[in-house]
């Protein structure tokens, strides 16, 4: 095994596939399909985003830094794209986030679960290690408990890579939320080859109640497929594949101002600015198209705050908990 900065060949693809199938044989818990989200009906869809942002909702958004993952520059950004500043292709430690959205209805939504407590590294293609580090009490369940959060109704899984989802099991065990993910991401999680794509089986030992976000997808300008979680325009799940086949981004229509969260559709601010997606196993052409759609959506929303998947400059300092509306 090697860290992401390097790569060592193993004895052929057959070894990788065989190891993956053996690991995948472990129980990941029962995945139960449910239908609980308050999706907006097609007939009630807004005419466009201007109608949406004209009616913001008083949602509260809290960001939790759950740890850091060590990622190669080629994963975070393609340094070969014209205009990308020199040095951004270097390996680095970047923050791993989870976000709490508190809706005025009393419903609570967790966007990703971040990394789990203790050992939280994971692998892609069996031979590529993504080291991880965190501090005691930094996992999202500990932070939510300190903040007195007693319920989580929905957990939005933008995708199931370890730096976004290794904390999922403890969240499910503590709160039993409905897990919302795209159908392509759910199928990838069920695949016997999931270990080759960075989906660590032991993350998912808990049983899950899963709802496919596809059930609520509407066709919206600029972005294409988008699901209105509460049918009030406050929380939107956006189909932004490429990083993984079922990756999603999130748009929050907060009273304090609109917030567009790219998650790993754009790891860094520069990934977004220069449309330079990187990644191992990513479909870079599809990923580039998703960035273009996010850019078009942001351009149509003056004053929108952009939050990127792992941008270190947005999380400078020692704070591990922050009101998202303070991010510029």
C-alpha positions in Angstrom: 0.0 0.0 0.0 1.1 3.6 -0.6 -0.1 7.0 0.2 -1.7 9.1 -2.5 1.4 10.9 -3.5 2.7 7.7 -5.2 1.4 4.5 -6.8 2.7 1.0 -6.7 1.4 -1.7 -9.1 0.0 -4.9 -7.6 -0.1 -8.3 -9.2 -2.7 -7.5 -11.8 -6.3 -6.4 -12.0 -7.4 -9.8 -11.0 -5.9 -9.3 -7.5 -7.8 -6.0 -7.1 -11.1 -7.4 -8.2 -10.7 -10.5 -6.0 -9.8 -8.5 -3.0 -12.7 -6.2 -3.6 -15.2 -9.0 -3.8 -13.9 -10.6 -0.7 -14.2 -7.3 1.3 -17.6 -6.6 -0.2 -18.9 -9.9 1.1 -19.0 -8.3 4.6 -22.4 -7.2 5.7 -23.1 -3.5 5.1 -26.4 -3.6 6.9 -29.9 -3.6 5.4 -30.8 -0.9 3.0 -34.5 -0.2 3.3 -36.2 2.0 0.6 -38.6 4.5 2.0 -40.7 7.5 0.7 -40.7 10.2 3.3 -39.3 13.4 1.6 -41.7 16.2 0.9 -40.8 16.5 -2.8 -42.4 19.3 -4.8 -44.7 17.9 -7.6 -43.8 18.6 -11.2 -47.0 20.6 -11.6 -45.9 22.9 -8.7 -42.4 23.5 -9.9 -41.3 27.1 -9.9 -40.8 28.8 -13.3 -37.2 29.6 -12.5 -34.6 30.3 -9.9 -35.6 34.0 -9.7 -38.9 32.8 -8.3 -37.1 30.6 -5.8 -34.7 33.2 -4.4 -37.5 35.8 -4.2 -38.9 33.6 -1.4 -36.1 32.7 0.9 -36.6 30.6 4.1 -35.3 31.3 7.6 -33.0 28.3 7.7 -30.0 28.1 10.1 -26.9 26.5 8.7 -24.0 25.3 10.9 -20.7 23.8 9.5 -18.7 21.3 11.4 -15.1 20.5 10.6 -14.9 16.8 11.4 -11.2 16.2 10.6 -8.8 16.4 7.7 -7.9 14.1 4.8 -4.6 14.0 2.9 -5.3 14.3 -0.8 -3.1 14.4 -3.8 -3.3 17.6 -5.9 -4.3 15.6 -8.9 -7.5 14.6 -7.0 -8.3 18.1 -5.9 -7.6 19.8 -9.2 -6.0 19.2 -12.6 -2.9 21.4 -12.5 -2.5 21.1 -16.2 -5.5 23.2 -17.1 -4.7 26.6 -18.4 -4.6 29.3 -15.8 -4.3 27.0 -12.7 -1.8 28.7 -10.4 1.5 26.8 -9.8 1.6 24.7 -6.7 -2.1 23.8 -6.4 -1.3 20.4 -7.7 0.7 19.5 -4.6 -0.5 17.0 -2.0 -2.1 18.6 1.1 -4.3 18.2 4.1 -7.8 19.5 3.5 -10.8 19.8 5.8 -13.6 17.3 5.8 -17.0 18.9 6.5 -20.5 18.1 7.7 -23.3 20.7 7.7 -26.5 21.0 9.8 -29.5 22.7 8.3 -32.2 23.6 10.7 -35.6 24.2 9.0 -38.3 26.4 10.6 -40.6 23.4 10.4 -38.5 21.8 13.1 -36.9 19.3 10.7 -33.1 18.9 10.8 -31.0 18.0 7.8 -27.4 16.8 7.9 -25.4 17.3 4.7 -22.8 14.6 4.7 -21.4 13.1 7.9 -17.7 13.9 7.5 -15.1 11.5 8.9 -15.7 9.2 11.8 -14.0 9.3 15.1 -10.6 7.6 15.5 -9.0 5.9 12.5 -10.8 7.4 9.4 -8.6 6.8 6.4 -9.9 5.0 3.4 -8.8 3.6 0.0 -9.7 3.8 -3.6 -8.8 0.9 -6.0 -7.4 -1.0 -3.0 -3.9 0.3 -3.4 -4.4 4.1 -3.0 -4.5 5.3 0.6 -6.2 8.5 1.8 -4.9 9.2 5.3 -7.1 11.0 7.7 -6.7 12.7 11.0 -9.0 14.2 13.6 -9.2 15.1 17.3 -11.2 13.5 20.1 -14.7 14.8 20.1 -14.4 16.3 16.6 -16.7 13.8 14.9 -20.1 15.2 13.9 -22.2 13.1 16.4 -20.1 14.5 19.3 -20.4 18.0 18.0 -24.2 17.7 17.4 -24.6 16.4 21.0 -22.6 19.3 22.4 -25.0 21.6 20.5 -28.0 19.9 22.0 -29.3 18.6 18.6 -31.7 15.8 19.5 -33.0 14.8 16.1 -31.8 14.5 12.5 -34.6 13.8 10.1 -32.6 13.5 6.8 -29.0 12.8 6.1 -28.1 13.9 2.6 -25.2 11.8 1.2 -23.7 13.9 -1.6 -21.6 10.7 -2.3 -20.3 7.8 -0.3 -16.5 8.4 -0.3 -14.9 8.0 3.1 -14.1 11.7 3.7 -17.8 12.5 3.3 -19.4 9.4 4.7 -17.3 7.5 7.2 -19.2 9.2 10.0 -22.5 7.9 8.6 -22.8 4.8 10.8 -22.7 6.6 14.1 -25.2 9.2 12.8 -27.6 6.5 11.8 -27.2 4.7 15.1 -27.8 7.9 17.1 -30.5 9.6 15.0 -31.9 7.0 12.5 -32.4 9.6 9.7 -33.7 8.9 6.3 -30.6 8.8 4.0 -31.0 10.8 0.8 -28.8 9.9 -2.1 -29.0 9.7 -5.9 -30.0 6.3 -7.3 -26.7 6.0 -9.0 -24.9 6.5 -5.7 -27.1 3.9 -4.0 -26.3 1.4 -6.7 -22.6 2.1 -6.4 -22.9 1.4 -2.7 -24.6 -1.9 -3.3 -22.1 -3.0 -5.9 -19.8 -5.9 -5.0 -16.9 -3.8 -6.3 -17.7 -0.8 -4.1 -14.3 -1.1 -2.3 -12.5 -0.2 -5.6 -14.4 3.1 -5.7 -13.6 4.2 -2.1 -16.8 3.0 -0.4 -15.5 1.3 2.8 -17.8 -1.5 3.8 -17.4 -1.0 7.6 -18.7 2.6 7.3 -22.1 1.2 6.5 -22.6 -1.5 9.1 -25.8 0.2 10.4 -29.1 -0.5 8.7 -30.2 2.5 6.5 -33.5 3.9 5.5 -32.8 5.2 2.0 -34.7 7.5 -0.3 -33.5 8.2 -3.8 -33.3 11.9 -4.6 -34.3 11.0 -8.1 -37.8 10.7 -6.9 -37.9 14.5 -6.5 -35.8 15.6 -9.5 -37.3 18.4 -11.5 -35.8 20.1 -14.6 -34.5 23.5 -13.5 -32.7 26.2 -15.5 -28.9 26.1 -15.7 -28.4 23.1 -13.5 -30.8 20.5 -15.0 -32.0 18.0 -12.4 -32.8 19.4 -8.9 -34.9 18.2 -6.1 -36.7 20.6 -3.7 -36.5 18.7 -0.4 -39.2 20.5 1.6 -41.2 21.7 -1.4 -40.7 25.3 -0.2 -37.6 26.2 -2.1 -35.3 26.2 0.9 -33.1 23.1 0.3 -32.3 21.9 -3.1 -30.3 18.7 -4.1 -28.6 19.2 -7.4 -27.4 16.4 -9.7 -23.7 17.1 -10.4 -22.2 13.8 -11.5 -18.6 13.2 -12.6 -16.7 12.9 -9.3 -18.8 9.9 -8.8 -21.7 8.7 -11.0 -24.3 9.9 -8.5 -22.6 12.9 -6.9 -24.9 15.8 -5.7 -24.3 19.4 -4.8 -26.7 21.5 -2.6 -28.3 24.9 -2.9 -29.7 26.6 0.2 -32.1 29.5 -0.1 -31.5 31.1 3.2 -32.9 34.4 4.4 -29.4 35.6 5.0 -28.6 35.0 1.3 -28.4 32.1 -1.2 -25.7 29.5 -0.6 -24.4 27.2 -3.3 -22.4 24.3 -2.0 -20.4 22.4 -4.6 -19.1 19.6 -2.4 -16.7 17.5 -4.5 -18.1 18.7 -7.9 -15.4 21.4 -7.1 -13.0 20.5 -4.3 -11.2 23.9 -4.4 -12.1 27.4 -5.3 -9.6 27.1 -8.1 -11.2 23.8 -9.3 -14.4 25.8 -9.8 -12.8 29.0 -11.2 -10.7 27.3 -13.8 -13.1 24.3 -14.4 -10.2 21.9 -13.6 -11.7 18.8 -12.0 -9.3 16.1 -10.9 -9.9 12.7 -9.4 -9.2 9.0 -9.5 -12.0 7.1 -11.2 -13.8 10.3 -11.9 -15.4 11.0 -15.3 -13.6 14.3 -15.9 -15.7 15.3 -19.0 -18.9 14.8 -17.0 -17.3 16.6 -14.0 -16.4 19.5 -16.1 -19.9 19.8 -17.4 -21.2 19.8 -13.8 -18.9 22.7 -12.9 -20.2 24.6 -16.0 -23.7 24.1 -14.8 -22.9 25.2 -11.3 -21.2 28.3 -12.7 -24.2 29.2 -14.8 -26.5 28.8 -11.8 -24.2 31.0 -9.6 -24.0 33.6 -12.3 -27.8 33.8 -12.3 -27.9 34.5 -8.6 -26.2 37.8 -7.6 -24.7 37.7 -4.2 -24.7 33.9 -3.9 -22.1 32.6 -1.4 -20.0 29.7 -2.8 -18.8 26.9 -0.5 -16.4 24.4 -2.0 -15.8 20.8 -1.1 -12.4 21.1 0.7 -11.2 24.7 0.2 -8.7 25.2 3.1 -9.0 29.0 3.0 -12.6 28.9 3.9 -11.7 27.0 7.2 -8.6 28.8 8.4 -8.0 28.9 12.1 -8.8 26.5 14.9 -12.6 26.7 14.9 -14.3 23.4 14.1 -17.9 24.8 14.3 -19.1 27.8 12.3 -22.2 29.6 11.2 -22.1 29.1 7.5 -23.4 32.6 6.8 -20.0 34.0 8.0 -18.2 32.4 5.0 -17.5 34.9 2.2 
